[in-house]
Amino acid sequence: MAAKGRVTIREVAERAGVSVATVSRVLSGNYPVPPATRTRVMRAARALDYVANAHARALVGGGRKMVAVVLRQVTSPFYAQVAEGVEAEAAARGWLCLVGTTGGNPQRELEIVQLMREEGARLVILVGGVVEDDAYRERVAHYAQALDSSGARLVLCGRQAPDPDIPALVVEFDNEAGAHAITGHLLSAGHRGIVFLGGLPGNTALDARVAGYRAALAQHGLPPEAAQVVDCGLGRTAGHRAMAELLVGTREFTAVFAGDDMVAAGALRAIAEAGLRVPDDISVVGYNDIPLAEDFNPPLTTVRTPAEELGRAAVRIALHDPEHAAGAHHVLGTHIVVRDSVAAPPSGRAR
């Protein structure tokens, strides 16, 4: 998608059938304007994707310095840590940080990005994995081009760019490598029946974790059918429900790789309710190393993702060299944190 030039106030005036002065009054909000006229002007501005010049001046350094971070939810420890990193780095540079949540609703995301743009945010940071379909690819390309035309920058944090040619900075961590390492840890402990709990087909982050899990199994000589992926999505409730279902009937696995630590929390609860013990009967590992993971019962072995640093890096890299941020791709590392939720399979159960 080719970038188009910035829409002028004169074009808005022509589309609305009013004078440039009237458009200026409507957009500034400082003068009384008939409601019908205001409606025509605002409709024209939205149709043309217009951002007022005062905001554009702010974006290039002449006004408020603002970073906007857009999250699925703030109740997730991972998202909260990323937002904390963004806010801390912004504050250290004297910038304000605005936070918006989408609840996973694409229309709400669109509205929040547009609002942040209109409010003069120089950086708009979209956080976390996402189901990447044609609608998402088109939406992100629109965000990137619209922000770029206003002198702002789109940052994709914890997700890849759907198209390397769009003007967006990508800052993510290596989901596949982390999953490969934690699966290898279970295999080294003697496990062969390992369930991946928390798949969500199409989600960029979880698909990468599943790929790392499958690759580790294959590297240890296990056939493709040895992989068992349970597509229950994320969250403690989803993990609890899916784990409870797995424990019904014959159990042919000895370890569970949870898609994130909250799924692991739900799985641990279901295992305890079934009268089984971790790690004596079943080993469990997670992903993200949220602050509560070391307080789980037992303390959870997991993959530490640099959530707060991810947020800090998104701001730091984008502001350090804004002219070259577009199209740049930065990958942060992960590592395993070994605690008490993994042991060798019960005698006679390694398979």
N, C-alpha and C positions, 0 to 999 in steps of 0.2 A: 504494500500500500504506500503510495507516494505521499510525502508530506505536503500539505497545502499551506499557502500563505495565511498569515493572521487576518481574520475578519476585522473590518474596520467599523467604527461607529456609524459612518455614513451608509454602509451596506445595511445595517440594522434599521436605520431611519428609512431608507428606501423601501425595505420589505414591509415595514409597519405603516408606511404612508404618513409619516410625521417628520418634523424637522430634527436636525441633529441636536439642537438645544433641548427638545422635548425628551429625546432618548437619554441625554445626559441627566436631566432632572429625574427621570424615572429610575435610572440606575444608581444615582447618588442617594435617592430617598430623602433628600433635604427640602424638596419643594412639593406643594400640593399639585396632584395631577389627577384628572378624572379617571375613575376606575376602568372604564372601557379602554381609554388610551393606554393606561398602565398594562392592561391585559394584552393589548396588541403588541406593545413593545417587548414585553417579557416573552411572549410567544415567538416573536421574530428572533430575539436573542438566543432562545433555546434552539430554535430550528437551525440557526447559523453557527451554533456552538461558540457563541461570542463570550469573551472574557474582557471586562472593562479595562481600559488602559491603566487605571490607577493600580489595579491588581498586577498587571503585567510589569509595571515599574517596580512593584514590590518584589516580584519574582527575580528580578535581575539585581537586587541589592538595594533598591531605593526606599524600601519600606519595611514592613514586618518580616521577620525571619521565622518561618514556620515549617515544621516537618509534620506530615500527617501519616499515621500508621493505621492500616485497615486490617482488622482481624476477624476471624470467624466468631470468636467468643473470648471473653476475658476470664471466664471461670476455669479454662484449661491452664494448668501450670506452665506448659510449654509456651503458649501464646503470651501469657502474662510475663514470663521471663524475657521473651523477645521485645515486648513493649517496654519493659523496664530498661533494657539495653538501649533502645532507641531514645527514650526520654533522658537517660543519663548522659548519653553522648551529645544530644541536642542541648541540654542544659549547660554542659561544660563549655559549649561554644556560644552560649548566650541566645540560643534559639528556643522558641516555644514548640511544644509537642501536642498535637491534637490526636485523639484516639477515636476511631469509629468501629462498630461491630456490625457484621452482616448477617449472622445466624446462618450463613451458607446460602443466602438469597441473592442470586445474580442481579436482580433489579435493584435491591437495596445497595449492593456494592457499587453499581453504576451511579446511583444517586449520591452516595457518599463521596466517590471520587470526583464527581462534578462539583459538589459543594466545596470540597477541599480546594479544588482548583479555583473556584470563584472567590474563596476566602483568602487566596494568595499563598497557599502552601507551595514552597519551592520544591520539596520532595514529597512524593506520595508513595508509601511503602506498602505493598501487598504481601501479607505474611502467610506462609504455610502451604501444604500440599493442596492440590485441587484436582477435580475431575476434568481432564483436558479433552474437550470435544470441540467441534467446529464453532459453536456459539462462544465458547471461552476464548478460542484463538482470535476470533473476530473482535471480541470485547477488549482483550488486552492490547491488540494492535491499535484499536481506537483510543484507548487510554494513553498509550505511549505517544502516539502522534499528536493528540490534542494537548497533552502536557508539554511536549517538546515545542509545539508552535507557540506556547505561551512563555517559553523560557524556563519551564520547570522540568523535572525529571521523574520518570517512573522507576521504582526499584522493586524487583521481585526478590523476596526474601524467603529462602527455604523452598523455592520452586524454580524450575527452569523456564527460560523464555520459549514460547511456542514457535517463535521464528527468530533466528539469530540476527535478522536484519532490522528488527524493530528497535527504536531508540530507547532501550531500557537497560539498566544495570542489573545484573544477577549476582546475588550473594547467597550461597547455599552450602550445605554440608553433604558429605558423601554417604547418602543413605545406604547404597548398595554395599559399600565396603564395611560399614558398621554391622549390617545384617550378616554378611559373610563371616565376619570375625566372631560374632556371638554364637552363630550356628556352629562354627568350628570349635568353639569352647565346649559346647554340649557334646559334639562328636568326640572330642578328646577325652571327655569324662566317661565315654563308653556308650552313649546313647545312639540308637539308630532309628527308633520310632519317635520322631520329633514332629509335633503339630505346629503349624503357623496359625495363630489365632488372632484375627483382626484384619483380614484382607478386605479391600474395597476396590474392586476392579475399575480401572481408569484413573484412580487417584495417584498422582505422580509420586508422592512420597512413599506410599504403601506398595505400589508396584515395584519400586526400586528395592524395598526391603524384601519383598517376595523373591525378586530376582537374585539378590545376594544369598538368601536362604537356599534357593534351588541350586545355585552355583556351588555352594559349600557341600551340599549333599553329593552332587555329581563329582566334585573333586575328591571326595572320600570313597568313590567307587560305588555309590548307591544308585540304583536305577531311577529313572524319572518318576515311576509310580510310588517311590518311597516318600515323595513330597505329599503332604496333606495340608491343604490351605483351607481354612474355614473363613468364609467371607461374611464376617459379622459386623464389620465396621469398627469404629473406635468408641471408647467410653467404658466406664466401670460397669454400667448396666449391661451393655452388649457383651462384655467379657464374662460376666457372671452367668448370663443366660446361655451363651454358647458353651462355656465350660461345663455347666450342669448337664447339658444335652450330651456332651461327649462322654461324660462319666456314666451314662446309662448303658447297661449291657456290657458286652465284652470290651475290655480296654486293651488295645494293642499298641499303645504309645507309652513312653516313659518320661517324656519331656515336652514342655510347651514353650514356644517362642511367641510371646505376646507382642502385637503390633506396636503398642506403646505401654507405658507404665500404668496408665489407668485401666487398660484392658487386663494387665497383669493383676491389678488390685482386685478386679472382679473375679478373675480366675482363682486367685488365692482364697477368696471367700467361699467360692463354690466347692473347692477341694476340701476345705475345712468342714463345710456343711455335710460333705459326703463321708466324713469320718476318716479322711486320708491326711497324710502329713507331707509337707514340703520341707526338705527335699527327700525325705526317706522313701516316700512312695512315688512322688512325681517331682521332677525338677522344673522350675519356672524361671524364665528370663524375660526382661522387658526391653524398652527402648526409650530414651530421652534422659534418664536419670533426673527425674523431677526431685525437688527438695525432700519430699516425703518418702522417697523410695527406700532410704536407709532406715526408716521407721516402720516399714511393712513388717509383717510377721510371717516368715522370717525376713530380715533385710534382703532387698532384691538385688541380684546380679543383673546388670543392665548395660546398655550402651549410653555413654555420656555424649550428648550432643551439645555443642556450644551455643545454647539458646540465647543467653544474654549477649555474648560476643557477636552472635549473628546480627542482633539489633544494632549494637555499637558499630560493627563493621559497615553495615548498610549506610549509616549516616556518615561515618568517617571517610569511606572510600568515595562516596558521591560528592562530598563537599571538598575533599582534598584536590580533586582534579576533575571538575565538572565538565570540562570540554571533551575529556576522553572517557567519561563514565558510560556514555551510551554504547551499548553492545558489549561492554566488558563483562567478564564472567569470573567470579572468584569462588573457590571451593575451600571450605574449612574442614579440618579433620575431625574424626570421632575416636573414642577409645572405650574399651570395656572397663567397667568397674565391678570387680569381683567381691561379692558379699557371701551370703549364706544360703542362697536358694537353689544351689546346684550341688548334686552329689552323684556318685556312680549309680547306675540303675540298680534296683533291687536284685538280689541274687536270682539268676535264672531269667531275668526280664530283658537283658540287653539283646537287641535285635536290629 
